[in-house]
Amino acid sequence: MTAAISTETTQVHRVWIKATPQAIWDAITQPEWVDRYGYGGLPEYGDLTPGTSYVINAGTGMQQAGVSGPVIDGEILEADPPRRLVQTWRMLMDEEMAAEPASRLTYEIEPLSDGVTRLTVIHELEGAPKTFTLVSGGLADTGAGGGFPWLLSDLKSLLETGEGLGAW
């Protein structure tokens, strides 16, 4: 359900979802939604003012797998609800990935017709090869997860049917 176009440092993922831009925005930014798909997480975004820090803490599924504390952190660069969110993004769960420079993650949410919205995720990963491999889904066969392709498929399923794809 998703398409990925990769260069050496940038990944672009797109998914078309039968949901409103506001529903997708909420699913990206609200803890009660984020904890229900993908790897689960409890984001603390605050008021989404550019320049403010945010953190995503381990969600229910991660906690059940023994993961605790913050798993991602960054800074808000731009927020235009419910159309666009730009932030820095750093994976904290792995020491080597945490040592890589923060990447830039952009969500573009575009309403189309008939209640369909296109979600484009642009992840700029200059100087972060380990993170690049993880979020591309390149470690899916090792049990490390399917990255953004899987996460976006799960988000689409949740918003369209009320149920996600299942445990990660």
Phi, psi and omega in degrees: 000346178244157176241139177238131175242117185243142167247192180298327186233352184235136174244139175235123179240137178230145175213142178256126187234134175279082181196161179282158174304321180295321178297319179291317177304312180299320181294335178274329190248344186258127184305323182295339175267311185302327181288351185261355181216171179061230182263003182070146180184159180238089183287144172238091183266340185067224184264008177060030176284131177307137181097348179271151178277156172221165177217147171243117180271157177305131178270188185305309181297318179295318180298321178294335178270004177093008178268137179222168176076191179292138179246338179217143170219170180174196182227142176284127178258325182202139176218124178225076184298141352260040187253325189205136175224126178237132183210159167277162189209125180223125178283125183257349187289341182235130184302317181292320178291323178297332180280343177288157178295152177299142177265175179245124183241124181239131172251123174245124186242113187237117176290138177248232179241165176057033177077014180261138178234137176265126175252121176247128177246120179247120182240111179265117191238042179304125176074015182231065186295324179292316178295320178306312182296317181297307186286344177284346186091007183294348179251014184303321182286350179265358182088005182273001177107164184260013176061204181295326177303315179289317181302315181290326175296319178294318177300314178302312179301315181298312183291327183273331185240347184088356179228140176276187182280344181119182185299146178278000000 
